[in-house]
Amino acid sequence: MANAWVLSALWVGLALLATLLAIWFRVATALSEIGVGTVAQLAIGAFLGTGGVLGSTQWVTYLAGTGAIVLTFLAGAELDPVIFKTKWSEALLVGMAGFIGPFLGCALVGHYILGWSMRSSWLCGVALSTTSVAVVYAVMLELGFNVTEYGKSILAACFVNDLGTVIALGLIFSPFTLKTLIFVGVCVVVFAVLPFFTRWFFKKYGGRVSELETKYILFLLFGLGGLAAWAGSEAVLPAYMVGAVLAGTVGKDHMLVRRLRTLTFGLLTPFYFIRAGSFVSVPAIVAAPATLLILFLAKMASKTAFVFPAVRAHQHNGHAGAYYTLMMSTGLTFGTISALFGLNHQIITQAQYSFLVSAVIASAVLPTLAANTFFLPRHLLPRKTQTGDGHLSVQSPIPRGEEA
């Protein structure tokens, strides 16, 4: 289809439909977009060509890639530096347990039980080792946990977990050459200088209608992303670290974050998630549903076996411990990014990609439903009271302990 505006209307229409479905069924919009992409490819893929729902169109591929980069940056920017400093030992232990267990467990299952090649199995381990900062943050925000020490601790552990995934994806599958050394060296220098320069730059030139801050951030993301691609890596890898490094500046500017979210979720990420869903091969899943079940159970079992003891070691007992563990067992953004990376670089086949993405989606939906239905630690929820002027005041939750 040559008409770019008709093509744009089709994509935005699919995004609008996905948003309505997410509202009606009360699921994450990203999940709905992946599902809509899968169904749309089945319905109209035969008439509009291969490579996903119009995925071969160059500008669609570009917008999808941009969405992945900016979304990854926002996930890193959600880290609370103060909580991370005070809870670094808990975040490190729980986060690394959440990465190492599924990474090794799912890789072994992929190789020895499913018979995948070694490279495909390592990619399987990477894709299923993730947690979903996007899903967890949305849940924390909806319930009010995002303002509590408990909720911020979960988000900090999610950051460490996904950081392990990002590093593993870069180290295992990126060629180690002189370009790699240059890329790493530039990143180290940029990350060291960035917080101080950004704070000064925004103070001197920011706050204008021209949206200088947004252009500055996009310049950083595209520049480092281009350097990563030149070095044979993936453009999304430095974006997460840029977000984490700027969490103390950009992350605290709520208006800037809100504008970036509008740009990202309103325009960019639908292209990424719908396109990712369009690559899912439904016939492959129908032909071998046991493979999907094995991958899902491998992730859940390995996550629980490693994360739950680490959570209990930090005195999160009862429903609080179970809820913490289930939140760490979710997966979505980095799981689909890793799987799509493997498909684009021919590390996995389309059938293997379909199984991985389906397992990732299942791990985003089922643990979240179980956690909020059966293990919600209501004693840790912030108490909201109405002040005399009609505004809501959020008070600290009752002390941590066993739920009555």
C-alpha positions, 0 to 999 in steps of 0.5 A, spaced: 500 500 500 503 506 497 498 511 500 502 513 507 496 516 510 492 510 509 497 506 512 498 511 518 490 511 519 490 503 519 496 503 524 493 508 529 486 505 528 489 498 530 492 502 536 486 505 538 482 499 538 488 496 542 487 501 547 479 500 548 480 493 549 485 494 554 480 499 558 474 494 557 478 488 559 483 491 564 489 489 562 496 493 560 495 496 553 502 493 551 499 486 552 493 488 548 497 491 542 501 485 541 494 481 541 491 486 536 498 485 532 497 478 532 490 478 530 491 483 525 496 479 521 492 473 521 486 477 518 490 482 513 497 479 512 496 475 506 493 481 503 498 486 505 505 482 504 510 479 509 514 481 515 508 483 519 502 487 519 506 492 514 512 491 518 517 491 511 515 498 511 521 502 512 518 508 516 514 503 520 520 499 522 523 506 524 518 508 529 517 501 532 525 502 533 524 509 536 518 507 541 523 501 544 528 506 545 524 511 548 520 506 552 527 503 555 529 510 557 523 511 561 523 505 564 530 507 567 528 514 569 523 511 573 528 508 578 528 512 585 535 514 587 534 515 594 530 508 595 536 505 591 541 508 596 537 505 602 535 499 599 541 497 595 542 490 598 535 488 597 535 491 590 541 487 588 540 480 591 532 480 589 534 483 582 540 478 581 536 472 583 530 474 579 535 474 573 540 469 574 535 463 576 531 464 570 537 465 565 540 459 567 534 455 568 530 457 561 537 456 557 537 449 560 530 447 558 531 450 551 537 446 550 536 440 553 528 439 553 526 443 547 532 441 543 534 448 541 541 450 539 546 453 544 545 460 541 537 459 541 537 457 548 541 463 551 537 467 547 531 464 551 534 465 557 535 472 556 528 473 554 525 469 559 529 472 565 526 479 564 521 482 569 516 488 566 518 495 569 512 497 565 507 492 568 510 493 575 510 500 575 503 501 572 500 496 578 504 500 583 501 507 580 494 504 580 494 501 587 498 507 590 504 503 592 509 507 588 509 512 594 511 507 599 517 504 601 515 497 599 513 499 592 519 503 591 523 497 593 520 492 588 521 497 582 529 498 584 529 490 584 526 490 577 531 495 575 537 490 577 533 484 574 532 488 567 539 491 567 542 484 568 538 482 562 541 488 558 548 486 560 547 479 558 544 481 551 550 485 549 555 481 552 553 474 549 550 476 542 554 482 540 561 481 537 567 483 541 571 488 537 575 494 537 568 498 536 565 494 542 571 497 546 570 504 543 562 504 544 564 502 552 569 507 553 564 513 550 558 510 554 563 510 561 565 517 559 558 520 557 554 516 563 559 520 568 558 527 565 551 526 564 548 528 570 552 534 572 551 537 565 544 535 564 542 539 570 546 545 568 544 545 561 536 544 563 537 550 568 540 555 563 536 553 557 530 549 559 523 551 561 521 554 554 516 552 549 521 549 544 521 543 548 529 543 548 529 538 554 525 533 549 530 534 543 536 533 548 534 527 550 532 524 544 539 527 541 542 522 547 538 516 545 539 516 538 546 518 538 548 512 543 543 508 539 547 509 533 554 508 536 551 501 539 549 499 532 555 501 529 559 497 534 554 491 532 550 491 539 543 494 539 540 501 540 536 500 546 541 497 550 544 504 552 537 507 553 536 504 559 542 506 562 541 513 560 534 513 563 537 510 570 543 515 570 538 521 569 533 518 574 535 524 579 534 529 574 529 527 568 525 522 573 524 528 578 521 533 573 514 530 572 512 535 567 517 533 562 516 525 564 509 526 562 510 529 556 515 524 554 510 519 556 505 522 551 509 522 545 511 515 547 505 511 549 501 516 544 505 515 538 511 510 538 510 504 542 503 502 539 508 501 532 513 497 536 508 492 540 503 491 534 509 490 530 512 485 535 505 481 535 504 481 528 511 476 528 507 471 532 506 465 528 499 462 531 499 456 527 506 454 530 503 455 537 497 451 535 501 445 532 506 445 539 502 448 545 506 444 549 512 448 548 509 454 550 507 451 556 514 448 558 517 455 557 512 459 561 513 453 567 520 454 566 520 461 567 515 461 573 518 455 577 525 458 576 523 465 578 519 463 584 525 458 586 530 464 586 526 470 588 522 468 594 528 466 598 531 472 597 525 476 598 523 472 605 531 474 607 529 481 607 523 480 612 517 480 606 513 475 609 506 472 608 502 476 602 507 481 602 513 476 600 508 472 595 506 479 592 513 481 591 515 475 588 509 475 583 511 482 581 518 480 579 515 474 575 512 478 570 515 480 563 513 484 557 518 490 554 525 487 555 522 480 553 519 482 547 525 486 545 530 480 546 526 476 542 525 481 537 533 482 537 534 474 536 529 474 530 532 480 527 539 477 528 537 470 526 538 467 532 532 464 533 526 462 528 519 465 527 516 459 531 521 460 537 520 467 537 512 466 537 513 461 543 518 466 547 513 472 546 507 468 548 510 465 554 512 473 555 505 475 555 503 469 559 508 471 564 505 479 564 498 477 565 497 471 569 502 473 575 499 480 575 492 477 576 494 472 581 498 477 585 492 482 585 487 477 586 489 473 592 496 476 595 495 483 595 498 486 601 492 491 603 496 492 610 501 496 606 497 500 601 497 508 603 491 510 607 488 516 603 484 521 607 480 527 605 483 534 607 478 540 609 479 543 602 477 537 599 484 534 596 486 527 598 492 526 603 496 520 602 499 517 609 504 512 610 501 505 611 501 501 617 508 498 619 510 492 615 508 485 618 504 479 617 497 480 614 492 479 619 
